[in-house]
Amino acid sequence: MATFQFRAKDADGNETSGQIEAGSRNEAIAAIRAQHLLPTAIGEVKHEAAAAPAAKPAKGGRRRGGAAAPAGANDSSKKGKGLNMEIKITMPKFLRGKIKTKVLTQFTRQLATLVNAGLPLMRGIDVLKRQMKDPQMLEALNGIAESIASGGTFSESLTAYPKIFDNLYINMVKAGEAGGVLEVVLARLAEFAEKSEKIKNKVKGAMIYPIVVLIAAVGITGFLLVTVIPKFKQVFADMMGGQELPAVTQFVIDASEYVQNNGLSILMFVAGLVCLKKIIGKTEKGAYLFDIISLKMPVTGTLVQRTAVSRLTRTLGTLLSSGVPILQSLVIVRDTTGNRVVSNAIQSVHDAVKEGEGMTRPLAQCWVFPPMVISMVEVGEETGALADMLTRIANTYDDEVDNAVAGMTAAIEPALIIVLAVVVGTIVVAMFLPMIKIISSVSGGA
């Protein structure tokens, strides 16, 4: 029997850790799952007593009595070191970061195709290992193949790599194994990841142009204030002989002097605001407040809301159609929404369903969900086609996200161009007004 150190999550998403004795790693995973826990990391505790120096007789001739205590202490120390080393081996440092969604999606799609074509799971994984270029994914596939070869299931093997395969992925694979439709579930997972990535890329793509214009506006304004305006100031001082400058010109010159004298302070202030936002965002109340603000922003709020509804309904619909129990599906959705307002609403739905109620009432109590979504969920519950109805909602909101992205882009682009034109135009006019005044005075004197 070996001792295994593990970390796991319960049905409510709470993390726990401990040790368990089992004959193999797969038996340990099975024992943990029998306690209704989902293992997220597991490693064998190495006992190194046999290699410890304390195993040799002491010089004083004492074979057991006097050397027993130091040997025990050394064994305990070695045991602790062995545990830490084993956890590092089980979860290498380069596996702690998430791999690209494109890599995981491509693997899932190809594995679904191979399994659907009749290839055994192990044979399909071996084929994909040979063409895998991503080192993190290749390392994971090697470990998964070894685990399956030693008697573990595919879903159990995935739990050793929580940074690559999340709870959504693992639970859907487990449901597919139980129902004998693994290839169908893998295809659904690939489709889900592709659609989620498509929405994400559309939102990112829509923000590229406004961000570029904003950076250009800040850069041009800073260049003019720091480099160009001081030269004009000297020219005006020489040519106007102490005469009062136009109000706009004086304002621009004062702004230029302020930026020159306090440039470092401005940068430190901006950096401080960014750090403060991150610190507040790590607190529960602060993160909740920022999530509310993101949903109620004038231009982007509608986009964030529709994206959240689309992601939630597609995730929940995919889980239910794959055979994952409703309560477990709600826990997974709650932890993957990315918005605490929506997460709290899903927690209320979970509690209501657990008590034997429906999903409609707790959803209606959250302002994030439009009446159309609540009505369609209610129809899905009454007709027993909730998974299909949730997928339809997701498809509808995918289209609305596209429209929201197009509308936001159409509104932001001209607004930023107008702002840039106003700022640069104001600086140009401010510099030309004194020159016009000088020319007029020279003409009048002549």
Secondary structure, DSSP 8 states (H G I E B T S, - for coil): -EEEEEEEE-TTS-EEEEEEEESSHHHHHHHHHHTT-EEEEEEE----GGGSGGGS--TTS-SSHHHHHHHHHHHHHHHHHHHHHHHHHHS-GGGSS---HHHHHHHHHHHHHHHHTT--HHHHHHHHHHH---HHHHHHHHHHHHHHHTT--HHHHHTT-TTTS-HHHHHHHHHHHHHT-HHHHHHHHHHHHHHHHHHHHHHHHHHHHHHHHHHHHHHHHHHIIIIIHHHHHHHHHHHHTT----HHHHHHHHHHHHHHHHHHHHHHHHHHHHHHHHHHHTSHHHHHHHHHHHHH-TTTHHHHHHHHHHHHHHHHHHHHHTT--HHHHHHHHHHHSS-HHHHHHHHHHHHHHHTT--SHHHHHTSTTS-HHHHHHHHHHHHHT-HHHHHHHHHHHHHHHHHHHHHHHHHHHHHHHHHHHHHHHHHHHHHHHHHHHHHHHHHHHH-
